[in-house]
Amino acid sequence: MDVKTEFVTLAVSDGTSMRAYVARPFGAVPSRGLIVCQEAFGVNAHIRDVTERFARQGYIAVAPEFYHRTVQNFDGKYDDFQSAMPHIRALTDGGLEADLRAAHACLMANGTGPNFSVSVVGFCMGGRVAFLAALALPVDSAVSFYGGGIAPNERSNGLLTRVKDVHAPVLLIWGGKDKHVGPEQSRAVTDALREAGKSYVSVEFGDADHAFFCDARPSYHALSAAQAWPFVLAFLDTNATRREQARSARA
């Protein structure tokens, strides 16, 4: 399926403006919406490619540039993590929630009616943001790839004190060889969700390292990425269909 892509500028509730990359099926009405949350390296070529992959599945997908308050059009390099650090440190959950709402509003404005479904997927840093969306936005599901900082760590208090507010099914994807987001963090997340009675799926790819889905990084693990992709699509589709049917029944 061919896709149409463009950068758009979104108004955020705190008075700032945020650029976002949008991909949609060319010549077709998008059936569903998806927010794609960046890695630490910004809305770079890889994240734009992932956004387009989802568009080829029928989604209108939007990737917001979360660093817009400190830098414009950041396109990080995978061998220069330090260049991203000032912008990561400047992020706040309140600011991210405002950005997510702006992206959600963009999708709803381009949707197909009151039953239009919006979900969220994120990678690394964006995996945490996707979990945050499941707390703060009316999304139908959330997918978090190796999200660091959901559980408390040395840099963050995490999000687990707010786990009672999770209102959408969450898919958690981890790498078994991940030293950045280790098993103690993944267990803390799943334990908190279980104790709160939330709907979740947690999948560990035992041969995979951190960022295994990114085919632009040395840690890319082709087999695990190939296995994860249809699993993610099925999770998104199943939950969107369930929510759409429930809304139609209430109408």
N, C-alpha and C positions, 0 to 999 in steps of 0.2 A: 504494500500500500504506500503510495506517495504521501508525503507530508508537507505542510506549509509551516514555515518557521518565521519568527520575528522576535525582536526585542520590543517590549512595551514598558511604559513608565506607569507605576501604580502609586496612588496617593495612600499614605499610611496615616492612621488616626492621630499620631503624635506630631503631625505637621511635616514630616519628612516625605521625600519621594524615593521610590525604590524601583530600580530596573529589574525586569524579569524576562526570562527566555520562555517563549510560548511555542509549542508544537502541536499541530492538530492534523487530523486526516484531511488530505487535499480533496476537495470536491464532495465531501461527505459530512453529514451532521454528526458531531461527536456524541457518542452514547453515554460517556461518563467523564468525570473530571478527576485529575490527579495532581497533587502538589508534590514536586520532587525536591527534596532537601539536600543541599550541597554537602560535599566533604569540606574539610578545612581549607581546601585549595580553591574554593570559589566555584562559580558557574563556568567551569573551564570546558575544554573540548570534550572530556569524558562525560561530564554531567549533561552537557547539551546533547551528546549522542544518546545517553540513556533516556532523556526526555523524548527524543525522537523515536526511540524504540517503543516506548509506551504509546506514542501517537499512532504508530503503525498497527497497534492493537486496538485502535478505535477510540482512545482517550484524547481529550484535550488536556495537555499536560503543561504545567507552569513551574519553572524553577526560579524562585526569588533569589536575589542577591542580598544575603543577610548582612553583609559588611557595609551597606550603603551609608551608614552614619559616619564611618571613618575613612572610607576609600570608595572611589567609583570604579566600576568595571574591573574588579580584581580578578586576575587570571593567574593563579598560582602554579608554580612548578613543583613537581613531586620530589625534587632533590633540594628544595629550599623551604622547609617547613617553617623556619624562623621568620620568614617574611609574612607569614599568616598570623603569628602569635599576637602582635598588637591588636589586630582586629578581633581575634578570638576573645582576648581578655576584655574587650570593650562590649561584648555581647551581654545582654541581660535577658532574663526570661520574659520580662514585661515587653521589651522591645521585640523579641522574637514572636511573642503572641500577637502583637500588633501586625507584624509582617505577615504572619500566617493568615490572619483575618483578611488582610488586603488581598492575598493570593486567593483565598477562598471566595471572596467577593468577586474577583475577576472571573473565576470559573463559573460561579452561579450566574453572572451576567451573560455568559456565553453558553449557558446550558439550554436544555430543551424543555424546561417546565418544572413544576413543583416536585416531581419525583426524581429529578436529576441527582445522580449520586456523585459524591466527592470523597476521595480517599487520599492517603498520604504515604509516601515512601521516602526513606532517608538513609544516608550512608555515613558511617563514622560519626563525625560531629552531627551530621544531619540525621543519624539514627536516633540521637537524643532528641532532636527537634521534632522528629516524627512522633516520638512518645509524648512529647509536650503537646502536640496537636491533639492526640487522643484524650488529653486532659482538658483542653481549653476550647476546642472547635467542634462543631457538629459534623464530624467526619464519620464515614461508614466503616472504615477500618484503617489500620496503621501498620506499616511494615518498617521495622527497624533492623538495618544491617549493622552488626557489631557496634552498637551505640554506646560509646563511653560517656560516663557522667550521668547515666540514668540512676545507677547506684552511687552512693557516696564514694569519693576517692580523694586523693591528696589535693586536688584543685577545685573540687566542687562538692557541695552538700547533696547533690543529686536531686531526684524528683520523687523518691519513694514515700516521702511524707505526704504526698498528694495523691497517692495511688487510689484512694477511695473515689477520686473524681474521674478515673478512667471510665469512659462510657462507650467505647468502641472496641471490637475485637482487635487484638494486637498479635502480629507475627514477629517473633524475635529470631534473628538469624545470627549465629556465632561461628567463628572459626576455632576448631579444636586446638590449633597451634598458636593462637593469638596470645601474645605476651602483653599487649597494650590493654586489652579488655579480657582479663583472665576469668577462670571458672568461678572465683569467689564473687565477682561482680554479676555474672550471668545467674548464678544461684540466688543472689540477693534479689534480683529483679523478679525471677520466677516465684521465689518464696513469697514475696510481697503481693504479687498478683494472685497467687493461690489463696493466701490468707484473706485477701479482700474479696474473694469470690468472683474475680474478673475472668472474662473470656480471653484466652491467649493460647498460642502455639509457640513452642520454643524448639528450634532445630539447630543442632550443631553438626557442622561438616568437619569430620575428624582430621582430614588431611589438609585443611585449609588454614591459612594464616590471616592476620588482620588485613582488611581491604582486598580479600580474595576475589571480589566481583569486578574489580577495576582492571580492565585489560590494558591500561596504560602504566601499570605499576609492576615492579619486580615480584610482588607478592601475589599477583594474579594466578589463580588456580582454575584452569580451564574446565576441568571436569566438575568441580564443585559449583562454578558459576553456571555451567550448563544445566546442572541439576536444580539449582536454586530458581532459575528463571521461570520455568513452567509452574513450579510450586507457588511462587509469588503471584503469578497471573491467576491461578486457580483460587488462591486465598482471596484476592481482590474481587474476583468475579462472584464467588460464592456469597461473600458478605454483602456486596452491592446488590445482588439479586434478592437476597433475603430482606434487606432494608427497603428496596423498591417495592417489593410485594406487600410488605407491611404498610407502607405509606398508601399504596393504591387501595388496600383493604379499608383503610380509615377514611378515604376520600368519599 
